[in-house]
Amino acid sequence: MRFVLFLAVAVLVLTVLLPLLRRPAVRAGRPPVALSDELVKDPVCQTYVVRSRAVRGRGADGAPYFCSEECARRYAG
């Protein structure tokens, strides 16, 4: 009877602890966030957009980034 009780407690403890022990390994496997994923501000509509998804404009003041082609056209025109 003690053995069955010990086995039930052991299974319960492993069921709770095993997922907690696996989480750090999952986080360690993720790649670091690249610098291209930083937020840039659209000078037209003042919204922030991830640099890797932004539309890059051509301007004299260093190529600004835009949230859309429409904002890029409004900035140029």
C-alpha positions in Angstrom: 0.0 0.0 0.0 2.9 2.4 0.8 4.5 1.6 -2.5 1.3 2.6 -4.4 1.0 5.8 -2.5 4.7 6.6 -3.1 4.3 5.9 -6.8 1.3 8.2 -7.0 3.1 11.0 -5.3 6.2 10.5 -7.5 4.1 10.6 -10.7 2.3 13.8 -9.5 5.6 15.5 -8.7 7.1 14.5 -12.0 4.0 15.7 -13.8 4.3 19.1 -12.2 8.1 19.5 -12.3 9.0 18.1 -15.7 7.3 21.0 -17.7 9.1 23.5 -15.5 12.4 21.9 -16.1 11.9 21.9 -19.9 11.0 25.6 -20.3 14.5 27.0 -19.9 15.7 24.7 -22.6 13.0 25.9 -25.0 13.9 29.6 -24.3 17.6 28.9 -24.8 17.0 27.5 -28.2 15.4 30.7 -29.6 17.5 32.9 -31.7 18.3 36.3 -30.4 16.3 39.2 -31.8 18.2 40.8 -34.7 18.9 44.5 -34.8 16.8 44.8 -38.0 13.8 44.0 -35.8 13.9 47.3 -34.0 11.1 49.8 -34.2 11.4 52.9 -36.5 9.1 55.8 -36.6 7.2 56.8 -39.7 7.7 60.6 -40.2 4.3 61.0 -41.9 1.8 59.3 -39.7 4.0 59.0 -36.6 3.4 55.3 -36.1 6.1 52.8 -35.2 6.9 49.9 -37.5 9.4 47.0 -37.4 12.4 48.0 -39.5 12.5 44.6 -41.4 8.8 45.2 -42.5 9.1 49.0 -43.1 9.2 50.6 -46.5 12.5 52.4 -47.0 12.3 55.9 -48.6 14.8 58.0 -50.4 15.4 61.3 -48.8 18.2 63.8 -48.4 18.1 63.5 -44.6 19.1 59.8 -44.6 16.6 57.2 -45.9 13.6 57.3 -43.6 11.3 54.3 -43.0 7.6 54.3 -43.6 4.7 52.0 -42.6 3.3 51.9 -46.1 3.9 52.9 -49.7 1.2 55.6 -49.3 3.1 57.3 -46.5 6.3 57.1 -48.6 4.6 58.8 -51.5 3.1 61.5 -49.2 6.5 62.2 -47.8 8.1 62.5 -51.3 5.3 64.6 -52.7 
